[in-house]
Amino acid sequence: MFARLRENIAVVFDRDPAARSTWEVLTCYPGLHALTIQQIANFFWRHHFKWLGRFTSHIGRFLTGIEIHPGATIGRRVFIDHGMGIVIGETAVIGDDCTLYHGVTLGGTSWNKGKRHPTLEAGVIIGAGAKVLGPITLHAGAKVGSNAVVVKDVPPNATAVGIPARIVADDVAQAREANAEKMGFSAYAISTKMDDPIVHAIHGLVDHSANIDERIELILRRLEKLGVDCSEERATADRFDANYLNRIVD
């Protein structure tokens, strides 16, 4: 249990730039508290102390605002960011290295016994407010946009957005996300087909930044072919990128 706790603390530092110290993470991160309490509740549940498991889970819900059924299966290095309003059902399965933001529901669509909640494979990311419903599978590396409602399987490394969710799997969307991550954020929750002018403006900025980077790289390569030493210019560009990302984090 303590090994898992240390691993979960390390995950917070890896995925949340706001984390400043181990003590802060231990005392002020409800997602960490909820996962730790769920381990205890799940132990009781698996050893047939059902009421004790439910009561332990209920205490966790009261303390954190995160409701995880003690029967849910949760892998390693799962990160719950903020967490308020998250609901995870009894037969839900969350694989290793998944990330859930606040308001996420992993819910069922029937009252029948048996498997009725989603399965998240390794590395799945679910945006704030999203609802993933039914015994469906989000395959490894899948991403779900904020406030999406997912009722069908999501293929590996695909992005699902909207109500009902649809797959955004075109090359432009994938290239845009890669460029956005270089700038210090991920725009996976924003579809190219939205009519919101702010969304279009963000896409335009990301595309413009990527286009400028490509032009600069092309110019540097051609100068180097002519025998010009461009190492100082490349170092300057790297320092600018690092400073820009640090400003975003701060």
N, C-alpha and C positions, 0 to 999 in steps of 0.2 A: 504493500500500500504506500509506504513512504517513497519507494522508488518511483511509483506512478505519480506521486505528488511532486517530486523533484522534476520529473519529465514534464508535467503540466505547467509548472512554473516556468521552465525554460521555453515552452511554447508561447507563453504570454509575452516574454521578451522578444521572441522571434517575430510575432505577428502584430504586436501593439506598440507603436513607437512612443506612446504616452507612459508606458511602464518605466519607472525610475529606480526602484529598489525591490529586493526580495520581500522585505517587510511590507511594503506598500501592496505588492501583489497578494501576499498572504492575507492581508487584513481588509483590502478594499476591492477585491475582484469577485463579484458574485458568481460569475461563470465558473471560476475555480472552486468556490465553495459548493456550488450545486453538483459539480462532477464528483467531488470528494464524498459528499453526502450520498450521492447515488451509488457509489461503490459499496458503501455500508448497507444501504437499503437493498441493493441487488444481492449482496451476500445473504442477508436474511431471507430474501425471496427464494433464492436457489436452494436454501437449506430448509424450505418448507415452513418458515416462520412468516407466513404471508401477512398477517395483521401487523407484525412488527416492521416488516418491510414497507408496508403502506404508510404506517405512522411515521417512520423515519423519513420517507419521501414527503409526507405532508409537512413535517418540520422544515425540510429543505425548501419547499414551496413558500412557506411563511417567511423564512429568513431571506430568500433571494428573489422571489417573484418568478422563479423558473420551475416549471412543473415537469418532472421526469418520472414516468412510471417505473417502479422498481424492477419490473420485468424487462425493460428495454435493454438492449445490448449495445454497449458503447466501447469503441476501440481505443487505441492509444493516441496520444498527442491531439486529441480533439480540443478545439478552442471555441469557447462561447464568449463572444464580445458583447458587452453590456448585459444582454440576456433577458431583460425584463419582458415578460409576456411569452416566453418560449414555452411550448407544450410539446412533449415527446410521448407518444403512446406506447402501450405495453409491448407490442410485437415489433416496434421499430428497431432497426439495426443501423448503427452508425459506424462506418469503417474508420481505419486509422487516418490521421491527418486531415480530418474534415473541419470546416469552420462554419459556425452558425451565428448569425447576427440577431438582434433583438426582434421579438414579435414573430419568430418563425414557428410554424405549426407542422409537426409530422403526425398527421391524423389519419383516422380510418373513415371509410365510407359505408360501412355496414355494421350491423349489430351481431353478425355471426361470429362464432368462435373461430379460432385459428388465426393464421397470418392475415392481418388487415391493415397494417401500417407500412410505411415505406422502408426500403433498404437503401442506404447510402454507401456506395463503395468508396475506396480510398481517395482522399484528396478532393472531395466534393465541397463546394462553397455555396451557401444559401444566403441570399441577401435579405435585408431587413424586411419584415412583414410578409415574407413569402409563405404560401401554404402548399405543402406537398401531401397529397391525399391518396389513400388507398395502398394496396399491396404492390406498389410499383418499384422499379429500380432506377436509381440515378447512378449511372456507371462511372467508373474511375475518372476523376478530373472534371466531371460535369459542373456547371455553374448555373445558378438560378438567380434571376434578377429580382430586385426589390419589388415586393407586392405582387409577384407573379403567383398564379394558381396552377400547380402542376398536377395533372391527373393521368399522365402517360409516362412511359419510360423515357429517360433522356440518355442518348448515346454517349460513349466516352468522349471527354474533352469538348462536348458541345455546350452551348449556352441557350437556356430557355428563358424567355421573357413574355410578359403579357398575361391577359385573362381571356380565355384559357391560354396557358403557356404554349408558345410555339418555338421551334428551334431556330436559332440564328447561327447558321453554320457556314455562311459564305466566306470566301477568302478575304474580302474587304473587312468584314467584322473581326476576323481573327488577327489580321495585320494591325487594325486599329487598336485592338486590346493590347497587343504586344507593345505598340508605341506608347500607349497610355501608361503601361506599367513602367516603362523607362522614365517617364516624367514623374513617377512617384504615386500614381493612383491607377486603379483599374476601372474602366468604364463598362464592365460586363453587364451591368444592369440597364444599359441604355441601348435600345434597338435602333437600327438605321431607318426603320419604317415609322418611327414616331413623328408626329407633326408639331411637336413642341419646339418653338424657335430657340429656346435655351439649349435643348438637346442638339439641334443642328449647329449652334454656335460652338458647343464643346467639341463636336466631331470635327468642325472646321479647324479649330485651334490645334487639335491633335494631329490631323492630317497635314496642316501647314508646318508644324514643328518637324514632323517626320520628313517632309519634302525638303525643308531647309537642311536637315542633317544629311540627307542623301546628296544634296548639291555640294555641301562643304566637303564631304568625304570624296566626291568625284574630283573636285578641284585639287585637294591635297594629293590624291593619287597621281593626277596628271603632272603636278609640280614635281613630285618625287621621281617620276619617269624622266623629267628634264634635268634631274640631278640636284634639285633644291632640297635642302634639309628642312623637313617640316616637323621635326620632333617637338620643337618648342610650341608650335601652334597646336599640335595634338595634346600636349600636356596642358596648355591653357584651356582647351575645350573640355578636357576631363575635369579640371579644377572647377570650371564654370558649372558643369553638370552636377558635381558633388555639392557645391555651394547651393545650387538651386534646390536639390533634393533636401538638403539640411534645412532650408527655409520652409519647405513644405511641412517637414516633420515638426519643426518648432511651432 
